[in-house]
Structure formats: C-alpha cells, structure tokens
C-alpha cells in the first residue's frame, strides 16, 4: 500500500474572488491544520537531532540549540519563503513546532519532570484545537 504525504504547500488554495483576491470560501478543517504545521522546519529539526544522536559525546546544550534554532526559523521561514503574513498563523505555527519537539522528547527528555505521555497528550490536543481557532 502506498502512503501519500500531504504538505501544507500541496493543499490547493481556497477559490478566490478575482476582483478582491479574498477567498470566496474559508479553508476546511484539514486545510487549516496542514497550514499550521511547519513541516519543513520539523524535518530540519529531525535531521539535525538525528545527526546529533550519532555523535557519541554530545552535550544537552546542542539539543537546546537545535530546538531554539527551529523555534526562531519557523516564523522566518513561513514569512520569507511561504509568504505567510497573518501574525496569528505565524504564532500558531511556531507553537506547533515547539509542541512537536516536546512530543518527540527532544531536549525536554533530559528534564526530570518530562514524561512521553505529556508530549503525546499535548500533541493530540493542540493538533485538534489549532484549526478551530480561526473557524
């Protein structure tokens, strides 16, 4: 069975009113959800953290550096390359990146209070709620 991966840029834009350029109908739930998840930055984070795990003696500081790099890169990437201009979407996407890293463990796994359960619950709840914000 072949799996299909849908990225935010693969979702067709909503039909627009040609005179105003404003979408004639709002995005559906799935379209909004995909637009809010910064897939390219998550892939960057996964690649860098995977490389970091391949180093035998790496400090936890490197994990935090990669996390903060991704956190800063998310709004910049979306603004400059994806041309996202809505501040709320930039904020939601940046938080979504942090939630994904938290759910995967990342540098948070080194904190005494962290449990994978917290990340899983937070990821499920946040992913469910983010498209509702602008509904």
N, CA, C and O atoms as a printed pandas DataFrame, in Angstrom:
     atom_number atom_name residue_name chain_id  residue_number  x_coord  y_coord  z_coord
0              1         N          UNK        A               1    0.836   -1.171    0.000
1              2        CA          UNK        A               1    0.000    0.000    0.000
2              3         C          UNK        A               1    0.881    1.233    0.000
3              4         O          UNK        A               1    1.796    1.329    0.818
4              5         N          UNK        A               2    0.638    2.164   -0.878
5              6        CA          UNK        A               2    1.444    3.368   -0.995
6              7         C          UNK        A               2    0.860    4.461   -0.109
7              8         O          UNK        A               2   -0.349    4.693   -0.105
8              9         N          UNK        A               3    1.736    5.132    0.646
9             10        CA          UNK        A               3    1.306    6.210    1.527
10            11         C          UNK        A               3    1.453    7.535    0.812
11            12         O          UNK        A               3    2.409    7.739    0.064
12            13         N          UNK        A               4    0.532    8.417    1.031
13            14        CA          UNK        A               4    0.590    9.747    0.454
14            15         C          UNK        A               4    0.901   10.736    1.561
15            16         O          UNK        A               4    0.231   10.760    2.593
16            17         N          UNK        A               5    1.911   11.544    1.340
17            18        CA          UNK        A               5    2.273   12.558    2.304
18            19         C          UNK        A               5    1.754   13.892    1.773
19            20         O          UNK        A               5    2.048   14.285    0.645
20            21         N          UNK        A               6    0.978   14.576    2.608
21            22        CA          UNK        A               6    0.431   15.867    2.219
22            23         C          UNK        A               6    1.167   16.945    2.998
23            24         O          UNK        A               6    1.213   16.913    4.227
24            25         N          UNK        A               7    1.742   17.899    2.278
25            26        CA          UNK        A               7    2.412   19.029    2.905
26            27         C          UNK        A               7    1.523   20.245    2.738
27            28         O          UNK        A               7    0.630   20.266    1.891
28            29         N          UNK        A               8    1.777   21.262    3.559
29            30        CA          UNK        A               8    0.939   22.455    3.525
30            31         C          UNK        A               8    0.926   23.100    2.146
31            32         O          UNK        A               8   -0.103   23.634    1.733
32            33         N          UNK        A               9    2.034   23.065    1.428
33            34        CA          UNK        A               9    2.048   23.699    0.116
34            35         C          UNK        A               9    1.341   22.848   -0.939
35            36         O          UNK        A               9    1.089   23.328   -2.044
36            37         N          UNK        A              10    1.013   21.573   -0.612
37            38        CA          UNK        A              10    0.296   20.704   -1.542
38            39         C          UNK        A              10   -1.214   20.918   -1.491
39            40         O          UNK        A              10   -1.943   20.463   -2.373
40            41         N          UNK        A              11   -1.675   21.607   -0.460
41            42        CA          UNK        A              11   -3.103   21.832   -0.305
42            43         C          UNK        A              11   -3.499   22.968   -1.235
43            44         O          UNK        A              11   -2.943   24.062   -1.138
44            45         N          UNK        A              12   -4.442   22.734   -2.129
45            46        CA          UNK        A              12   -4.819   23.802   -3.053
46            47         C          UNK        A              12   -5.448   24.960   -2.298
47            48         O          UNK        A              12   -6.184   24.748   -1.334
48            49         N          UNK        A              13   -5.164   26.185   -2.729
49            50        CA          UNK        A              13   -5.759   27.329   -2.050
50            51         C          UNK        A              13   -7.259   27.372   -2.276
51            52         O          UNK        A              13   -7.776   26.834   -3.255
52            53         N          UNK        A              14   -7.941   28.020   -1.354
53            54        CA          UNK        A              14   -9.384   28.175   -1.497
54            55         C          UNK        A              14   -9.667   29.050   -2.707
55            56         O          UNK        A              14   -8.891   29.956   -3.010
56            57         N          UNK        A              15  -10.780   28.789   -3.410
57            58        CA          UNK        A              15  -11.118   29.631   -4.558
58            59         C          UNK        A              15  -11.216   31.088   -4.127
59            60         O          UNK        A              15  -11.752   31.393   -3.062
60            61         N          UNK        A              16  -10.689   31.997   -4.969
61            62        CA          UNK        A              16  -10.671   33.403   -4.609
62            63         C          UNK        A              16  -11.592   34.216   -5.495
63            64         O          UNK        A              16  -11.825   33.893   -6.659
64            65         N          UNK        A              17  -12.103   35.273   -4.909
65            66        CA          UNK        A              17  -12.863   36.248   -5.663
66            67         C          UNK        A              17  -11.841   37.016   -6.495
67            68         O          UNK        A              17  -10.935   37.634   -5.936
68            69         N          UNK        A              18  -11.968   36.987   -7.801
69            70        CA          UNK        A              18  -10.955   37.581   -8.677
70            71         C          UNK        A              18  -10.862   39.090   -8.535
71            72         O          UNK        A              18   -9.803   39.655   -8.805
72            73         N          UNK        A              19  -11.914   39.756   -8.128
73            74        CA          UNK        A              19  -11.860   41.214   -8.009
74            75         C          UNK        A              19  -11.169   41.664   -6.723
75            76         O          UNK        A              19  -10.523   42.712   -6.715
76            77         N          UNK        A              20  -11.290   40.894   -5.634
77            78        CA          UNK        A              20  -10.695   41.300   -4.358
78            79         C          UNK        A              20   -9.502   40.456   -3.960
79            80         O          UNK        A              20   -8.686   40.899   -3.152
80            81         N          UNK        A              21   -9.371   39.253   -4.501
81            82        CA          UNK        A              21   -8.292   38.351   -4.110
82            83         C          UNK        A              21   -8.547   37.657   -2.789
83            84         O          UNK        A              21   -7.679   36.942   -2.287
84            85         N          UNK        A              22   -9.712   37.854   -2.224
85            86        CA          UNK        A              22  -10.072   37.246   -0.940
86            87         C          UNK        A              22  -10.734   35.896   -1.224
87            88         O          UNK        A              22  -11.565   35.798   -2.127
88            89         N          UNK        A              23  -10.378   34.852   -0.466
89            90        CA          UNK        A              23  -11.018   33.553   -0.697
90            91         C          UNK        A              23  -12.531   33.672   -0.609
91            92         O          UNK        A              23  -13.064   34.322    0.291
92            93         N          UNK        A              24  -13.219   33.036   -1.557
93            94        CA          UNK        A              24  -14.677   33.098   -1.559
94            95         C          UNK        A              24  -15.290   32.145   -0.545
95            96         O          UNK        A              24  -16.454   32.292   -0.173
96            97         N          UNK        A              25  -14.517   31.181   -0.104
97            98        CA          UNK        A              25  -14.972   30.293    0.960
98            99         C          UNK        A              25  -13.780   29.994    1.857
99           100         O          UNK        A              25  -12.656   29.876    1.370
100          101         N          UNK        A              26  -14.009   29.870    3.169
101          102        CA          UNK        A              26  -12.894   29.609    4.081
102          103         C          UNK        A              26  -12.328   28.201    3.880
103          104         O          UNK        A              26  -13.003   27.306    3.371
104          105         N          UNK        A              27  -11.061   28.031    4.300
105          106        CA          UNK        A              27  -10.440   26.710    4.239
106          107         C          UNK        A              27  -11.195   25.748    5.136
107          108         O          UNK        A              27  -11.769   26.149    6.149
108          109         N          UNK        A              28  -11.192   24.473    4.758
109          110        CA          UNK        A              28  -11.797   23.475    5.618
110          111         C          UNK        A              28  -10.819   23.111    6.743
111          112         O          UNK        A              28   -9.680   23.576    6.773
112          113         N          UNK        A              29  -11.289   22.278    7.655
113          114        CA          UNK        A              29  -10.514   21.914    8.848
114          115         C          UNK        A              29   -9.136   21.358    8.485
115          116         O          UNK        A              29   -8.128   21.791    9.045
116          117         N          UNK        A              30   -9.085   20.405    7.555
117          118        CA          UNK        A              30   -7.815   19.756    7.186
118          119         C          UNK        A              30   -6.862   20.765    6.544
119          120         O          UNK        A              30   -5.664   20.744    6.825
120          121         N          UNK        A              31   -7.371   21.631    5.700
121          122        CA          UNK        A              31   -6.518   22.640    5.061
122          123         C          UNK        A              31   -5.901   23.567    6.100
123          124         O          UNK        A              31   -4.711   23.873    6.030
124          125         N          UNK        A              32   -6.708   24.016    7.069
125          126        CA          UNK        A              32   -6.174   24.886    8.127
126          127         C          UNK        A              32   -5.134   24.139    8.953
127          128         O          UNK        A              32   -4.083   24.691    9.280
128          129         N          UNK        A              33   -5.423   22.894    9.290
129          130        CA          UNK        A              33   -4.493   22.102   10.084
130          131         C          UNK        A              33   -3.144   21.983    9.379
131          132         O          UNK        A              33   -2.099   22.193    9.996
132          133         N          UNK        A              34   -3.162   21.650    8.102
133          134        CA          UNK        A              34   -1.917   21.480    7.353
134          135         C          UNK        A              34   -1.151   22.784    7.201
135          136         O          UNK        A              34    0.080   22.776    7.156
136          137         N          UNK        A              35   -1.849   23.886    7.124
137          138        CA          UNK        A              35   -1.179   25.180    7.006
138          139         C          UNK        A              35   -0.481   25.571    8.302
139          140         O          UNK        A              35    0.517   26.291    8.274
140          141         N          UNK        A              36   -0.989   25.108    9.423
141          142        CA          UNK        A              36   -0.419   25.485   10.711
142          143         C          UNK        A              36    0.778   24.638   11.124
143          144         O          UNK        A              36    1.534   25.046   12.006
144          145         N          UNK        A              37    0.973   23.481   10.518
145          146        CA          UNK        A              37    2.087   22.607   10.899
146          147         C          UNK        A              37    3.289   22.923   10.016
147          148         O          UNK        A              37    3.236   22.721    8.803
148          149         N          UNK        A              38    4.378   23.420   10.616
149          150        CA          UNK        A              38    5.556   23.813    9.829
150          151         C          UNK        A              38    6.407   22.601    9.444
151          152         O          UNK        A              38    7.453   22.360   10.046
152          153         N          UNK        A              39    5.964   21.847    8.449
153          154        CA          UNK        A              39    6.596   20.572    8.120
154          155         C          UNK        A              39    8.065   20.712    7.749
155          156         O          UNK        A              39    8.876   19.876    8.149
156          157         N          UNK        A              40    8.431   21.745    6.997
157          158        CA          UNK        A              40    9.827   21.880    6.577
158          159         C          UNK        A              40   10.745   22.109    7.768
159          160         O          UNK        A              40   11.853   21.574    7.804
160          161         N          UNK        A              41   10.303   22.891    8.740
161          162        CA          UNK        A              41   11.123   23.149    9.930
162          163         C          UNK        A              41   11.195   21.900   10.797
163          164         O          UNK        A              41   12.236   21.619   11.391
164          165         N          UNK        A              42   10.115   21.155   10.877
165          166        CA          UNK        A              42   10.132   19.901   11.641
166          167         C          UNK        A              42   11.111   18.912   11.010
167          168         O          UNK        A              42   11.846   18.227   11.721
168          169         N          UNK        A              43   11.122   18.837    9.693
169          170        CA          UNK        A              43   12.075   17.951    9.009
170          171         C          UNK        A              43   13.509   18.408    9.276
171          172         O          UNK        A              43   14.388   17.577    9.504
172          173         N          UNK        A              44   13.752   19.713    9.251
173          174        CA          UNK        A              44   15.084   20.242    9.581
174          175         C          UNK        A              44   15.479   19.819   10.996
175          176         O          UNK        A              44   16.595   19.350   11.219
176          177         N          UNK        A              45   14.560   19.987   11.948
177          178        CA          UNK        A              45   14.836   19.609   13.327
178          179         C          UNK        A              45   15.134   18.109   13.445
179          180         O          UNK        A              45   16.101   17.710   14.094
180          181         N          UNK        A              46   14.299   17.290   12.813
181          182        CA          UNK        A              46   14.511   15.838   12.887
182          183         C          UNK        A              46   15.862   15.433   12.307
183          184         O          UNK        A              46   16.538   14.560   12.851
184          185         N          UNK        A              47   16.250   16.058   11.218
185          186        CA          UNK        A              47   17.536   15.745   10.592
186          187         C          UNK        A              47   18.689   16.145   11.504
187          188         O          UNK        A              47   19.607   15.357   11.732
188          189         N          UNK        A              48   18.644   17.368   12.023
189          190        CA          UNK        A              48   19.733   17.832   12.894
190          191         C          UNK        A              48   19.792   17.035   14.197
191          192         O          UNK        A              48   20.880   16.697   14.664
192          193         N          UNK        A              49   18.641   16.734   14.783
193          194        CA          UNK        A              49   18.670   15.971   16.036
194          195         C          UNK        A              49   19.132   14.541   15.794
195          196         O          UNK        A              49   19.763   13.941   16.665
196          197         N          UNK        A              50   18.830   13.989   14.631
197          198        CA          UNK        A              50   19.322   12.654   14.283
198          199         C          UNK        A              50   20.848   12.667   14.140
199          200         O          UNK        A              50   21.534   11.759   14.609
200          201         N          UNK        A              51   21.357   13.693   13.496
201          202        CA          UNK        A              51   22.814   13.823   13.386
202          203         C          UNK        A              51   23.449   13.981   14.761
203          204         O          UNK        A              51   24.511   13.417   15.026
204          205         N          UNK        A              52   22.806   14.738   15.629
205          206        CA          UNK        A              52   23.319   14.937   16.982
206          207         C          UNK        A              52   23.365   13.622   17.754
207          208         O          UNK        A              52   24.315   13.371   18.496
208          209         N          UNK        A              53   22.348   12.785   17.583
209          210        CA          UNK        A              53   22.332   11.488   18.272
210          211         C          UNK        A              53   23.437   10.557   17.778
211          212         O          UNK        A              53   23.827    9.627   18.484
212          213         N          UNK        A              54   23.941   10.803   16.574
213          214        CA          UNK        A              54   25.003    9.948   16.043
214          215         C          UNK        A              54   26.368   10.280   16.647
215          216         O          UNK        A              54   27.317    9.507   16.512
216          217         N          UNK        A              55   26.461   11.424   17.308
217          218        CA          UNK        A              55   27.711   11.818   17.963
218          219         C          UNK        A              55   27.726   11.179   19.346
219          220         O          UNK        A              55   26.773   11.315   20.113
220          221         N          UNK        A              56   28.817   10.480   19.659
221          222        CA          UNK        A              56   28.870    9.731   20.915
222          223         C          UNK        A              56   28.805   10.627   22.144
223          224         O          UNK        A              56   28.054   10.342   23.077
224          225         N          UNK        A              57   29.571   11.688   22.156
225          226        CA          UNK        A              57   29.617   12.541   23.341
226          227         C          UNK        A              57   29.123   13.936   22.984
227          228         O          UNK        A              57   29.917   14.840   22.725
228          229         N          UNK        A              58   27.817   14.102   22.971
229          230        CA          UNK        A              58   27.260   15.422   22.707
230          231         C          UNK        A              58   26.578   15.925   23.968
231          232         O          UNK        A              58   25.994   15.148   24.723
232          233         N          UNK        A              59   26.657   17.218   24.188
233          234        CA          UNK        A              59   26.048   17.781   25.392
234          235         C          UNK        A              59   24.586   18.120   25.124
235          236         O          UNK        A              59   24.159   18.263   23.978
236          237         N          UNK        A              60   23.841   18.243   26.202
237          238        CA          UNK        A              60   22.423   18.597   26.100
238          239         C          UNK        A              60   22.259   19.994   25.513
239          240         O          UNK        A              60   21.209   20.315   24.956
240          241         N          UNK        A              61   23.279   20.817   25.632
241          242        CA          UNK        A              61   23.203   22.178   25.097
242          243         C          UNK        A              61   22.972   22.167   23.585
243          244         O          UNK        A              61   22.280   23.041   23.063
244          245         N          UNK        A              62   23.535   21.200   22.885
245          246        CA          UNK        A              62   23.342   21.110   21.444
246          247         C          UNK        A              62   21.878   20.847   21.106
247          248         O          UNK        A              62   21.355   21.394   20.135
248          249         N          UNK        A              63   21.221   20.018   21.897
249          250        CA          UNK        A              63   19.798   19.748   21.683
250          251         C          UNK        A              63   18.956   21.006   21.853
251          252         O          UNK        A              63   18.039   21.261   21.073
252          253         N          UNK        A              64   19.276   21.789   22.881
253          254        CA          UNK        A              64   18.549   23.044   23.095
254          255         C          UNK        A              64   18.852   24.043   21.979
255          256         O          UNK        A              64   17.968   24.783   21.549
256          257         N          UNK        A              65   20.097   24.063   21.511
257          258        CA          UNK        A              65   20.459   24.966   20.418
258          259         C          UNK        A              65   19.661   24.637   19.148
259          260         O          UNK        A              65   19.151   25.536   18.479
260          261         N          UNK        A              66   19.562   23.358   18.829
261          262        CA          UNK        A              66   18.795   22.938   17.648
262          263         C          UNK        A              66   17.318   23.292   17.827
263          264         O          UNK        A              66   16.666   23.732   16.880
264          265         N          UNK        A              67   16.790   23.101   19.032
265          266        CA          UNK        A              67   15.391   23.452   19.305
266          267         C          UNK        A              67   15.151   24.942   19.096
267          268         O          UNK        A              67   14.209   25.325   18.402
268          269         N          UNK        A              68   15.997   25.790   19.691
269          270        CA          UNK        A              68   15.808   27.235   19.566
270          271         C          UNK        A              68   16.065   27.726   18.143
271          272         O          UNK        A              68   15.468   28.714   17.715
272          273         N          UNK        A              69   16.934   27.059   17.419
273          274        CA          UNK        A              69   17.143   27.376   16.012
274          275         C          UNK        A              69   15.845   27.139   15.228
275          276         O          UNK        A              69   15.425   27.985   14.438
276          277         N          UNK        A              70   15.225   25.994   15.453
277          278        CA          UNK        A              70   13.952   25.688   14.792
278          279         C          UNK        A              70   12.842   26.626   15.217
279          280         O          UNK        A              70   12.003   27.013   14.403
280          281         N          UNK        A              71   12.831   26.994   16.495
281          282        CA          UNK        A              71   11.814   27.911   17.012
282          283         C          UNK        A              71   11.931   29.277   16.337
283          284         O          UNK        A              71   10.924   29.879   15.963
284          285         N          UNK        A              72   13.156   29.759   16.183
285          286        CA          UNK        A              72   13.374   31.049   15.512
286          287         C          UNK        A              72   13.152   30.939   14.010
287          288         O          UNK        A              72   12.662   31.880   13.385
288          289         N          UNK        A              73   13.508   29.804   13.429
289          290        CA          UNK        A              73   13.399   29.632   11.981
290          291         C          UNK        A              73   11.955   29.504   11.504
291          292         O          UNK        A              73   11.649   29.858   10.366
292          293         N          UNK        A              74   11.072   29.006   12.352
293          294        CA          UNK        A              74    9.692   28.765   11.924
294          295         C          UNK        A              74    8.999   30.015   11.396
295          296         O          UNK        A              74    8.550   30.010   10.249
296          297         N          UNK        A              75    8.891   31.093   12.187
297          298        CA          UNK        A              75    8.197   32.266   11.634
298          299         C          UNK        A              75    8.968   32.916   10.490
299          300         O          UNK        A              75    8.365   33.439    9.553
300          301         N          UNK        A              76   10.292   32.885   10.561
301          302        CA          UNK        A              76   11.089   33.476    9.478
302          303         C          UNK        A              76   10.894   32.730    8.166
303          304         O          UNK        A              76   10.722   33.338    7.110
304          305         N          UNK        A              77   10.924   31.409    8.247
305          306        CA          UNK        A              77   10.740   30.584    7.053
306          307         C          UNK        A              77    9.348   30.812    6.449
307          308         O          UNK        A              77    9.210   31.022    5.244
308          309         N          UNK        A              78    8.337   30.768    7.296
309          310        CA          UNK        A              78    6.974   30.934    6.809
310          311         C          UNK        A              78    6.754   32.333    6.232
311          312         O          UNK        A              78    6.063   32.490    5.225
312          313         N          UNK        A              79    7.333   33.334    6.861
313          314        CA          UNK        A              79    7.150   34.710    6.413
314          315         C          UNK        A              79    7.899   34.985    5.115
315          316         O          UNK        A              79    7.339   35.551    4.177
316          317         N          UNK        A              80    9.179   34.580    5.064
317          318        CA          UNK        A              80   10.005   34.907    3.896
318          319         C          UNK        A              80    9.775   33.974    2.704
319          320         O          UNK        A              80    9.727   34.438    1.565
320          321         N          UNK        A              81    9.634   32.675    2.946
321          322        CA          UNK        A              81    9.557   31.723    1.843
322          323         C          UNK        A              81    8.142   31.281    1.499
323          324         O          UNK        A              81    7.844   31.021    0.333
324          325         N          UNK        A              82    7.272   31.193    2.488
325          326        CA          UNK        A              82    5.892   30.786    2.226
326          327         C          UNK        A              82    4.957   31.993    2.113
327          328         O          UNK        A              82    3.780   31.843    1.784
328          329         N          UNK        A              83    5.480   33.172    2.383
329          330        CA          UNK        A              83    4.727   34.431    2.272
330          331         C          UNK        A              83    3.503   34.483    3.179
331          332         O          UNK        A              83    2.468   35.039    2.809
332          333         N          UNK        A              84    3.629   33.897    4.373
333          334        CA          UNK        A              84    2.557   33.964    5.360
334          335         C          UNK        A              84    2.647   35.342    6.015
335          336         O          UNK        A              84    3.705   35.721    6.516
336          337         N          UNK        A              85    1.567   36.079    6.014
337          338        CA          UNK        A              85    1.555   37.434    6.560
338          339         C          UNK        A              85    0.688   37.569    7.804
339          340         O          UNK        A              85    0.760   38.584    8.498
340          341         N          UNK        A              86   -0.124   36.573    8.095
341          342        CA          UNK        A              86   -1.002   36.646    9.255
342          343         C          UNK        A              86   -0.210   36.312   10.524
343          344         O          UNK        A              86    0.329   35.216   10.676
344          345         N          UNK        A              87   -0.160   37.294   11.427
345          346        CA          UNK        A              87    0.602   37.121   12.669
346          347         C          UNK        A              87    0.096   35.922   13.464
347          348         O          UNK        A              87    0.898   35.175   14.023
348          349         N          UNK        A              88   -1.209   35.727   13.523
349          350        CA          UNK        A              88   -1.763   34.611   14.283
350          351         C          UNK        A              88   -1.293   33.274   13.723
351          352         O          UNK        A              88   -0.970   32.363   14.486
352          353         N          UNK        A              89   -1.251   33.148   12.409
353          354        CA          UNK        A              89   -0.782   31.897   11.802
354          355         C          UNK        A              89    0.701   31.670   12.111
355          356         O          UNK        A              89    1.105   30.535   12.364
356          357         N          UNK        A              90    1.512   32.720   12.096
357          358        CA          UNK        A              90    2.933   32.585   12.434
358          359         C          UNK        A              90    3.111   32.137   13.886
359          360         O          UNK        A              90    3.956   31.293   14.185
360          361         N          UNK        A              91    2.313   32.704   14.773
361          362        CA          UNK        A              91    2.394   32.342   16.194
362          363         C          UNK        A              91    1.952   30.893   16.400
363          364         O          UNK        A              91    2.631   30.121   17.077
364          365         N          UNK        A              92    0.818   30.534   15.815
365          366        CA          UNK        A              92    0.298   29.168   15.968
366          367         C          UNK        A              92    1.294   28.151   15.418
367          368         O          UNK        A              92    1.513   27.108   16.034
368          369         N          UNK        A              93    1.892   28.438   14.280
369          370        CA          UNK        A              93    2.854   27.515   13.673
370          371         C          UNK        A              93    4.119   27.392   14.510
371          372         O          UNK        A              93    4.685   26.304   14.620
372          373         N          UNK        A              94    4.567   28.490   15.097
373          374        CA          UNK        A              94    5.754   28.446   15.945
374          375         C          UNK        A              94    5.487   27.612   17.195
375          376         O          UNK        A              94    6.330   26.814   17.606
376          377         N          UNK        A              95    4.329   27.795   17.788
377          378        CA          UNK        A              95    3.960   26.971   18.948
378          379         C          UNK        A              95    3.815   25.517   18.526
379          380         O          UNK        A              95    4.195   24.616   19.273
380          381         N          UNK        A              96    3.263   25.275   17.325
381          382        CA          UNK        A              96    3.114   23.903   16.833
382          383         C          UNK        A              96    4.471   23.215   16.729
383          384         O          UNK        A              96    4.596   22.037   17.064
384          385         N          UNK        A              97    5.495   23.946   16.266
385          386        CA          UNK        A              97    6.834   23.368   16.208
386          387         C          UNK        A              97    7.295   22.962   17.607
387          388         O          UNK        A              97    7.797   21.855   17.801
388          389         N          UNK        A              98    7.125   23.856   18.577
389          390        CA          UNK        A              98    7.546   23.552   19.953
390          391         C          UNK        A              98    6.792   22.346   20.502
391          392         O          UNK        A              98    7.377   21.511   21.192
392          393         N          UNK        A              99    5.509   22.248   20.203
393          394        CA          UNK        A              99    4.703   21.113   20.672
394          395         C          UNK        A              99    5.206   19.814   20.048
395          396         O          UNK        A              99    5.304   18.800   20.738
396          397         N          UNK        A             100    5.524   19.828   18.760
397          398        CA          UNK        A             100    6.046   18.620   18.098
398          399         C          UNK        A             100    7.359   18.173   18.729
399          400         O          UNK        A             100    7.555   16.985   18.982
400          401         N          UNK        A             101    8.253   19.115   18.983
401          402        CA          UNK        A             101    9.538   18.755   19.602
402          403         C          UNK        A             101    9.297   18.207   21.000
403          404         O          UNK        A             101    9.911   17.216   21.394
404          405         N          UNK        A             102    8.406   18.847   21.752
405          406        CA          UNK        A             102    8.088   18.377   23.096
406          407         C          UNK        A             102    7.528   16.962   23.046
407          408         O          UNK        A             102    7.881   16.125   23.878
408          409         N          UNK        A             103    6.659   16.688   22.079
409          410        CA          UNK        A             103    6.067   15.352   21.958
410          411         C          UNK        A             103    7.109   14.300   21.599
411          412         O          UNK        A             103    7.005   13.149   22.023
412          413         N          UNK        A             104    8.113   14.690   20.820
413          414        CA          UNK        A             104    9.177   13.748   20.439
414          415         C          UNK        A             104   10.203   13.573   21.542
415          416         O          UNK        A             104   11.034   12.667   21.476
416          417         N          UNK        A             105   10.160   14.419   22.546
417          418        CA          UNK        A             105   11.133   14.362   23.634
418          419         C          UNK        A             105   12.151   15.469   23.488
419          420         O          UNK        A             105   12.223   16.379   24.313
420          421         N          UNK        A             106   12.936   15.383   22.431
421          422        CA          UNK        A             106   13.946   16.411   22.168
422          423         C          UNK        A             106   14.743   16.729   23.415
423          424         O          UNK        A             106   15.018   15.838   24.218
424          425         N          UNK        A             107   15.114   17.971   23.588
425          426        CA          UNK        A             107   15.890   18.332   24.776
426          427         C          UNK        A             107   15.059   18.265   26.056
427          428         O          UNK        A             107   15.612   18.213   27.154
428          429         N          UNK        A             108   13.738   18.267   25.918
429          430        CA          UNK        A             108   12.869   18.188   27.087
430          431         C          UNK        A             108   13.009   16.845   27.806
431          432         O          UNK        A             108   12.769   16.750   29.009
432          433         N          UNK        A             109   13.396   15.819   27.063
433          434        CA          UNK        A             109   13.534   14.483   27.653
434          435         C          UNK        A             109   14.600   14.453   28.748
435          436         O          UNK        A             109   14.599   13.554   29.589
436          437         N          UNK        A             110   15.506   15.428   28.743
437          438        CA          UNK        A             110   16.554   15.491   29.764
438          439         C          UNK        A             110   16.079   16.152   31.053
439          440         O          UNK        A             110   16.804   16.153   32.048
440          441         N          UNK        A             111   14.886   16.708   31.049
441          442        CA          UNK        A             111   14.347   17.350   32.247
442          443         C          UNK        A             111   13.717   16.292   33.144
443          444         O          UNK        A             111   13.063   15.371   32.656
444          445         N          UNK        A             112   13.909   16.418   34.424
445          446        CA          UNK        A             112   13.445   15.407   35.375
446          447         C          UNK        A             112   11.949   15.171   35.370
447          448         O          UNK        A             112   11.512   14.051   35.635
448          449         N          UNK        A             113   11.162   16.166   35.085
449          450        CA          UNK        A             113    9.706   16.055   35.147
450          451         C          UNK        A             113    9.084   15.552   33.851
451          452         O          UNK        A             113    7.902   15.208   33.831
452          453         N          UNK        A             114    9.853   15.502   32.774
453          454        CA          UNK        A             114    9.287   15.143   31.468
454          455         C          UNK        A             114    8.906   13.663   31.407
455          456         O          UNK        A             114    9.634   12.794   31.887
456          457         N          UNK        A             115    7.750   13.404   30.808
457          458        CA          UNK        A             115    7.311   12.034   30.512
458          459         C          UNK        A             115    6.722   12.039   29.109
459          460         O          UNK        A             115    6.002   12.973   28.757
460          461         N          UNK        A             116    7.007   11.019   28.292
461          462        CA          UNK        A             116    6.459   10.974   26.930
462          463         C          UNK        A             116    4.938   11.124   26.878
463          464         O          UNK        A             116    4.397   11.637   25.899
464          465         N          UNK        A             117    4.260   10.683   27.913
465          466        CA          UNK        A             117    2.812   10.811   27.988
466          467         C          UNK        A             117    2.375   12.269   27.850
467          468         O          UNK        A             117    1.408   12.565   27.149
468          469         N          UNK        A             118    3.091   13.184   28.522
469          470        CA          UNK        A             118    2.747   14.605   28.457
470          471         C          UNK        A             118    2.834   15.111   27.016
471          472         O          UNK        A             118    1.953   15.830   26.545
472          473         N          UNK        A             119    3.892   14.731   26.335
473          474        CA          UNK        A             119    4.059   15.153   24.953
474          475         C          UNK        A             119    2.972   14.612   24.047
475          476         O          UNK        A             119    2.463   15.331   23.187
476          477         N          UNK        A             120    2.616   13.360   24.231
477          478        CA          UNK        A             120    1.577   12.751   23.411
478          479         C          UNK        A             120    0.225   13.420   23.602
479          480         O          UNK        A             120   -0.491   13.683   22.635
480          481         N          UNK        A             121   -0.116   13.694   24.851
481          482        CA          UNK        A             121   -1.397   14.349   25.141
482          483         C          UNK        A             121   -1.400   15.766   24.577
483          484         O          UNK        A             121   -2.366   16.186   23.941
484          485         N          UNK        A             122   -0.321   16.495   24.811
485          486        CA          UNK        A             122   -0.248   17.876   24.324
486          487         C          UNK        A             122   -0.340   17.924   22.800
487          488         O          UNK        A             122   -1.036   18.778   22.250
488          489         N          UNK        A             123    0.352   17.020   22.117
489          490        CA          UNK        A             123    0.323   16.993   20.652
490          491         C          UNK        A             123   -1.090   16.713   20.136
491          492         O          UNK        A             123   -1.557   17.378   19.211
492          493         N          UNK        A             124   -1.758   15.747   20.722
493          494        CA          UNK        A             124   -3.123   15.424   20.292
494          495         C          UNK        A             124   -4.068   16.597   20.505
495          496         O          UNK        A             124   -4.820   16.961   19.602
496          497         N          UNK        A             125   -4.035   17.185   21.679
497          498        CA          UNK        A             125   -4.952   18.282   21.999
498          499         C          UNK        A             125   -4.650   19.504   21.136
499          500         O          UNK        A             125   -5.572   20.109   20.589
500          501         N          UNK        A             126   -3.383   19.875   21.003
501          502        CA          UNK        A             126   -3.021   21.064   20.223
502          503         C          UNK        A             126   -3.363   20.871   18.749
503          504         O          UNK        A             126   -3.920   21.770   18.119
504          505         N          UNK        A             127   -3.036   19.719   18.201
505          506        CA          UNK        A             127   -3.325   19.446   16.794
506          507         C          UNK        A             127   -4.829   19.465   16.531
507          508         O          UNK        A             127   -5.265   19.896   15.463
508          509         N          UNK        A             128   -5.610   19.008   17.480
509          510        CA          UNK        A             128   -7.061   19.037   17.323
510          511         C          UNK        A             128   -7.602   20.465   17.394
511          512         O          UNK        A             128   -8.511   20.821   16.644
512          513         N          UNK        A             129   -7.049   21.282   18.292
513          514        CA          UNK        A             129   -7.611   22.604   18.546
514          515         C          UNK        A             129   -7.148   23.699   17.591
515          516         O          UNK        A             129   -7.896   24.648   17.359
516          517         N          UNK        A             130   -5.950   23.604   17.033
517          518        CA          UNK        A             130   -5.439   24.748   16.261
518          519         C          UNK        A             130   -6.296   25.133   15.057
519          520         O          UNK        A             130   -6.428   26.329   14.799
520          521         N          UNK        A             131   -6.879   24.215   14.312
521          522        CA          UNK        A             131   -7.704   24.674   13.188
522          523         C          UNK        A             131   -9.008   25.336   13.623
523          524         O          UNK        A             131   -9.631   26.065   12.852
524          525         N          UNK        A             132   -9.412   25.076   14.861
525          526        CA          UNK        A             132  -10.672   25.644   15.365
526          527         C          UNK        A             132  -10.510   27.119   15.707
527          528         O          UNK        A             132  -11.491   27.862   15.724
528          529         N          UNK        A             133   -9.286   27.546   15.978
529          530        CA          UNK        A             133   -9.043   28.909   16.445
530          531         C          UNK        A             133   -9.607   29.950   15.487
531          532         O          UNK        A             133  -10.207   30.930   15.926
532          533         N          UNK        A             134   -9.426   29.753   14.198
533          534        CA          UNK        A             134   -9.913   30.725   13.225
534          535         C          UNK        A             134  -11.181   30.259   12.505
535          536         O          UNK        A             134  -11.537   30.808   11.463
536          537         N          UNK        A             135  -11.845   29.277   13.041
537          538        CA          UNK        A             135  -13.054   28.743   12.397
538          539         C          UNK        A             135  -14.183   29.751   12.419
539          540         O          UNK        A             135  -15.273   29.468   11.922
